[in-house]
């Protein structure tokens, strides 16, 4: 940090105050850029897709058969419930 940046506010020179303001402005700009990047819909979608892929694919690229089997079983279960309900209701 600039020399004298730790001096009490009343003892700072105008140049030190300007440097403090510029530093604060730079930090704020970086924070805003980070927030914009983090909330960008494309980036949110990419992170979500990466998380879903990570659930079904090992880091080495091989499929996680245990997770795939669980998801497949859940899909078959939901389909079975829908079929049974449709028959019971009579559609």
ABEGO torsion letter per residue (X at the ends): XBBGAABBAAABBAAAAAAAAAAAAAAAAAAAAAAAAAABAAAAAAAAAAAAAAAABBAAGBBBAAAAAAAAAAAAAAAAAAAAAAAAAGX
